[in-house]
Amino acid sequence: MSDLDEKEIMSFRDENGNKVDFEAVARIFLEEQEYLILSPLEEGADEEDAFVFRVDEVEGKEEYNLVEDDNEFEAVKKEYKKLLY
Protein backbone atom coordinates (compact mmCIF):
# COMPACT_ATOMS: atom_id res chain seq x y z
CA MET A 1 0.00 0.00 0.00
CA SER A 2 1.47 3.35 -0.95
CA ASP A 3 -0.90 6.28 -0.89
CA LEU A 4 -3.80 6.13 1.49
CA ASP A 5 -7.20 6.12 -0.20
CA GLU A 6 -9.13 7.82 2.55
CA LYS A 7 -7.85 10.32 5.07
CA GLU A 8 -6.26 8.67 8.06
CA ILE A 9 -6.08 11.11 10.97
CA MET A 10 -3.72 10.43 13.84
CA SER A 11 -3.43 12.42 17.04
CA PHE A 12 -0.31 12.90 19.12
CA ARG A 13 0.57 14.99 22.14
CA ASP A 14 3.31 17.58 21.73
CA GLU A 15 5.93 18.33 24.37
CA ASN A 16 3.43 20.65 26.10
CA GLY A 17 0.73 17.98 26.24
CA ASN A 18 -1.39 19.63 23.54
CA LYS A 19 -3.22 17.37 21.09
CA VAL A 20 -1.93 17.74 17.54
CA ASP A 21 -3.73 16.11 14.60
CA PHE A 22 -1.85 14.79 11.60
CA GLU A 23 -3.03 13.37 8.31
CA ALA A 24 -1.20 10.25 7.15
CA VAL A 25 0.04 11.21 3.69
CA ALA A 26 1.77 7.95 2.78
CA ARG A 27 2.97 4.64 4.13
CA ILE A 28 6.45 3.74 2.86
CA PHE A 29 8.39 0.50 3.19
CA LEU A 30 12.19 0.54 3.02
CA GLU A 31 14.01 -2.76 3.53
CA GLU A 32 11.21 -4.29 5.62
CA GLN A 33 10.95 -1.13 7.77
CA GLU A 34 7.64 0.72 7.72
CA TYR A 35 7.45 4.52 7.76
CA LEU A 36 4.55 6.96 7.87
CA ILE A 37 4.67 10.43 6.39
CA LEU A 38 2.40 12.66 8.45
CA SER A 39 1.33 16.20 7.69
CA PRO A 40 -0.06 18.49 10.42
CA LEU A 41 -3.72 19.44 9.98
CA GLU A 42 -3.29 22.96 11.31
CA GLU A 43 -4.16 25.92 9.14
CA GLY A 44 -1.35 27.18 6.98
CA ALA A 45 0.53 23.87 7.08
CA ASP A 46 1.60 22.39 3.76
CA GLU A 47 3.40 19.31 2.54
CA GLU A 48 6.76 20.90 3.38
CA ASP A 49 5.76 20.65 7.05
CA ALA A 50 5.46 16.86 6.87
CA PHE A 51 7.15 14.60 9.40
CA VAL A 52 8.51 11.11 8.87
CA PHE A 53 7.83 8.54 11.57
CA ARG A 54 9.38 5.08 11.76
CA VAL A 55 6.88 2.41 12.81
CA ASP A 56 8.61 0.18 15.35
CA GLU A 57 7.06 -2.83 16.98
CA VAL A 58 7.66 -2.78 20.72
CA GLU A 59 6.28 -5.64 22.79
CA GLY A 60 3.69 -6.42 20.12
CA LYS A 61 2.45 -2.83 19.83
CA GLU A 62 3.15 -0.26 17.13
CA GLU A 63 5.24 2.65 18.29
CA TYR A 64 5.77 5.76 16.16
CA ASN A 65 9.19 7.35 16.39
CA LEU A 66 10.08 10.60 14.70
CA VAL A 67 12.91 10.10 12.20
CA GLU A 68 15.62 12.56 13.14
CA ASP A 69 18.49 10.99 11.21
CA ASP A 70 19.05 13.02 8.02
CA ASN A 71 20.10 10.03 5.90
CA GLU A 72 17.10 7.97 6.96
CA PHE A 73 14.77 10.94 6.39
CA GLU A 74 16.17 11.60 2.90
CA ALA A 75 15.86 7.90 1.96
CA VAL A 76 12.17 7.88 2.90
CA LYS A 77 11.56 11.20 1.11
CA LYS A 78 13.25 9.86 -2.03
CA GLU A 79 11.09 6.73 -1.96
CA TYR A 80 7.96 8.87 -1.51
CA LYS A 81 8.87 11.01 -4.55
CA LYS A 82 9.22 7.80 -6.62
CA LEU A 83 5.60 6.97 -5.72
CA LEU A 84 4.40 10.40 -6.82
CA TYR A 85 6.00 10.44 -10.25
LINDA-V662561 format. One record per backbone hydrogen bond with DSSP energy under -0.5 kcal/mol. NH is the residue of the N-H (numbers start at 1). CO is the residue of the C=O. If there is no record, write none. Layout:
{{NH & CO} {NH & CO}}
//
This chain:
{{4 & 25} {9 & 7} {10 & 22} {12 & 20} {14 & 18} {17 & 14} {20 & 12} {22 & 10} {23 & 39} {24 & 8} {25 & 23} {25 & 37} {26 & 37} {27 & 2} {28 & 35} {30 & 33} {33 & 30} {34 & 55} {35 & 28} {36 & 53} {37 & 26} {38 & 36} {38 & 51} {39 & 23} {41 & 21} {45 & 42} {49 & 46} {50 & 47} {51 & 38} {53 & 36} {53 & 51} {54 & 65} {55 & 34} {56 & 54} {56 & 63} {58 & 56} {58 & 61} {59 & 57} {61 & 58} {63 & 56} {65 & 54} {65 & 63} {67 & 52} {68 & 66} {73 & 69} {74 & 70} {75 & 71} {76 & 72} {77 & 73} {78 & 74} {79 & 75} {80 & 76} {81 & 77} {82 & 78} {83 & 79} {84 & 80} {85 & 81}}
//
